[in-house]
Amino acid sequence: MSEQIWLPYCGGAPQPAELFARWNLDPILLAILLLAAALGLVRTAKYPRERTRFAAAIAVVLLLFVSPLCALTSALFAARSAHHVLLTTLMAFLLAASVPRQRLATLPGSLSVWMALSAFALWAWHAPPLYAAALSNDLVYWAMQISLLATATGFWASVRWAAPGGAIVALLTYMVQMGLLGALLSFSTSAFYAPHALTTAAWGMSPLEDQQLGGIIMWVPGAAAYLIAALARMHELLGEEREPARA
């Protein structure tokens, strides 16, 4: 199978020596990011805390799609896993947290719906045929990124709005399903992803080792993000329960 059949948005798989020269300076992407940053900062101008969170989200966007990490995802499935974890946890969380709390009431759909949509998107885009399609066509690539981000942001926004008890259950459920996907990839004895069949050797790994590392990234730090969020909401719930005792 020839490596040239894969035409990832971030470019061909880099060699280690050239990685830090591989910045993505796509003018269309940069123009969209500049416009989105300007609009977001204007809309959050009256909310300093939310504005800071939105600015942090923009910084994560630059890391994911402009920095050499973008190119590295063309070479390694493990880098793609880290990319998806950052996209659906850190970036989605920051975007949800940048929405003023009073506006969250207008979010359509329930917590369980957003959880199901986000989990479905996560599993669907890690199915080998869809994954390969995303690394072969820019429109499919952006469909993957936008759907993962949009559903994850909706989930985190719903978690933020929901009562602590419901949020804890949803976060732990999401943690389990992400851990399950990570475990499936980690314990597999076969490499699933054809686009990385010829791109991992330069980085000292076989395609299977690369996939297993990607699964561990999803299983441990990825799932841990939801556990930490659940513990934070649990602390909030325990704080609410202690309030009447003080009265």
C-alpha positions in Angstrom: 0.0 0.0 0.0 1.5 3.3 -1.0 1.7 6.1 1.5 0.9 8.6 -1.3 -2.7 7.6 -1.4 -3.3 9.4 1.9 -3.6 13.2 1.6 -4.2 14.4 5.1 -5.2 18.0 5.7 -2.1 18.6 7.8 0.2 17.4 5.0 2.2 14.2 4.6 3.8 12.4 7.5 6.9 14.3 8.7 10.2 12.9 9.6 11.4 13.6 13.1 14.1 16.0 12.0 11.6 18.2 10.1 8.7 18.2 12.6 9.3 21.6 14.2 9.4 23.3 10.8 6.0 21.9 9.9 3.7 24.7 11.0 0.3 24.9 9.3 -0.1 28.4 7.9 -3.2 27.7 5.8 -4.5 31.2 5.0 -8.2 30.2 5.0 -7.8 28.5 8.4 -6.0 31.5 9.9 -8.6 33.9 8.6 -11.4 31.9 10.1 -9.6 31.6 13.4 -8.9 35.4 13.4 -12.6 36.1 12.7 -13.8 33.6 15.3 -11.4 35.0 17.9 -12.5 38.6 17.3 -16.2 37.7 17.5 -15.8 35.6 20.6 -13.7 38.2 22.4 -16.3 40.9 21.6 -19.2 38.7 22.8 -17.5 38.0 26.1 -16.3 41.6 26.7 -18.7 42.0 29.6 -17.6 38.7 31.2 -13.9 38.8 32.2 -13.7 35.2 33.4 -15.5 33.8 30.3 -13.3 36.0 28.1 -10.2 34.5 29.6 -11.5 31.0 29.0 -12.3 31.8 25.4 -8.8 33.2 24.8 -7.4 29.9 26.3 -9.6 28.0 23.9 -8.2 29.9 21.0 -4.7 29.0 22.2 -5.6 25.4 22.2 -6.9 25.7 18.6 -3.6 27.1 17.5 -1.8 24.1 19.2 -4.1 21.6 17.5 -4.3 23.0 14.0 -1.4 25.4 13.5 1.5 24.0 15.5 3.6 21.0 14.4 1.2 18.7 16.3 -1.1 19.0 13.3 1.6 17.4 11.0 2.5 14.8 13.6 -1.1 13.5 13.5 -0.4 12.5 9.9 2.4 10.3 11.0 1.2 8.8 14.3 -2.2 7.5 15.5 -1.0 8.2 19.0 -0.7 11.9 18.1 -4.1 11.8 16.6 -5.5 10.3 19.9 -3.8 13.1 21.8 -5.3 15.6 19.4 -8.8 14.2 19.8 -8.4 14.1 23.6 -7.4 17.7 23.7 -10.1 18.7 21.3 -13.0 16.9 23.2 -11.8 17.6 26.7 -9.7 20.8 27.1 -10.9 22.8 24.1 -14.5 21.8 24.3 -14.5 22.4 28.1 -13.0 25.9 27.6 -15.6 26.8 24.9 -18.4 25.6 27.1 -17.0 27.4 30.1 -16.7 30.6 28.1 -20.5 30.8 27.7 -22.0 33.0 30.4 -24.0 30.7 32.7 -27.3 32.4 32.2 -27.1 31.6 28.5 -26.7 27.9 29.0 -30.5 27.7 29.7 -31.0 28.2 26.0 -28.9 25.1 25.0 -31.1 22.7 23.1 -31.2 19.1 24.0 -30.7 17.2 27.3 -27.5 16.1 29.0 -28.2 12.5 28.0 -28.7 13.5 24.4 -25.4 15.4 24.2 -23.6 12.6 25.9 -24.9 10.1 23.4 -24.1 12.3 20.4 -20.6 12.9 21.7 -19.9 9.3 22.4 -21.3 8.3 19.0 -19.1 10.8 17.2 -16.0 9.5 19.1 -16.6 5.9 18.2 -17.7 6.6 14.7 -14.7 8.5 13.7 -12.4 5.9 15.1 -14.0 3.2 12.9 -11.2 2.4 10.4 -13.1 3.3 7.2 -14.2 6.7 8.5 -10.8 7.4 10.0 -9.1 6.6 6.6 -11.6 8.8 4.8 -10.8 11.7 7.1 -7.1 11.4 6.2 -8.0 11.3 2.5 -10.3 14.2 2.1 -10.2 17.7 3.6 -14.0 18.0 3.8 -14.3 14.7 5.7 -11.4 15.8 7.9 -13.2 18.9 8.9 -16.5 17.0 9.3 -14.6 14.8 11.9 -13.1 17.8 13.8 -16.3 19.9 13.8 -18.6 17.0 14.9 -16.2 15.9 17.6 -15.8 19.5 18.9 -19.5 20.5 18.6 -20.9 17.4 20.4 -18.2 17.5 23.1 -18.9 21.2 23.7 -22.6 20.6 23.9 -21.9 17.8 26.4 -19.6 20.0 28.6 -22.1 22.8 28.5 -24.9 20.5 29.6 -22.7 19.2 32.4 -22.1 22.7 33.5 -25.9 23.5 33.5 -27.1 20.2 35.0 -27.6 19.5 38.7 -24.5 17.9 40.3 -26.0 14.5 40.7 -27.0 14.1 37.0 -23.7 15.6 35.9 -21.7 13.1 38.0 -23.5 10.2 36.5 -23.1 11.5 32.9 -19.4 12.2 33.4 -18.6 8.8 34.9 -20.6 7.1 32.1 -18.7 9.0 29.5 -15.4 8.1 31.3 -16.3 4.4 31.1 -17.1 4.5 27.4 -14.0 6.4 26.5 -11.9 4.0 28.6 -13.5 1.1 26.8 -12.5 2.5 23.4 -9.0 3.1 24.6 -8.8 -0.4 26.0 -10.0 -1.9 22.7 -7.2 -0.1 20.9 -4.6 -0.9 23.5 -5.2 -4.6 23.8 -5.8 -5.3 20.1 -3.3 -7.6 18.4 -4.0 -6.0 14.9 -3.3 -2.6 13.6 -6.6 -1.0 12.4 -5.5 2.2 10.7 -4.1 1.9 7.1 -3.0 5.5 6.8 -0.3 4.9 9.5 0.9 1.6 8.0 4.0 3.2 6.6 4.4 6.3 8.7 5.4 5.1 12.2 8.8 3.4 11.6 10.6 6.8 11.5 9.3 7.4 15.0 10.6 4.1 16.3 7.2 2.2 16.5 5.3 -0.3 14.5 1.8 0.6 13.5 0.4 -1.7 16.2 2.6 -0.1 18.9 1.5 3.3 17.7 -2.1 2.2 17.9 -1.7 0.8 21.4 0.0 4.0 22.6 -2.9 5.9 21.2 -5.3 3.7 23.1 -3.5 4.3 26.3 -3.6 8.1 25.8 -7.4 7.8 25.3 -7.8 5.3 28.1 -5.7 7.1 30.9 -5.4 10.9 30.5 -8.5 11.0 28.3 -10.8 9.2 30.6 -9.2 10.9 33.6 -10.4 14.3 32.5 -14.0 13.1 33.0 -13.2 11.6 36.4 -11.6 14.8 37.6 -14.7 16.8 36.4 -17.0 14.3 38.2 -15.0 14.7 41.4 -15.3 18.4 41.1 -19.1 18.2 40.8 -19.2 15.7 43.7 -17.3 18.3 45.8 -19.9 20.8 44.8 -22.7 18.4 45.7 -21.2 17.6 49.1 -20.9 21.4 49.7 -24.6 21.9 49.0 -25.5 19.1 51.4 -23.4 20.6 54.2 -25.1 24.0 53.9 -28.3 23.2 55.8 -26.3 21.7 58.7 -24.6 25.0 59.3 -27.9 26.9 59.4 
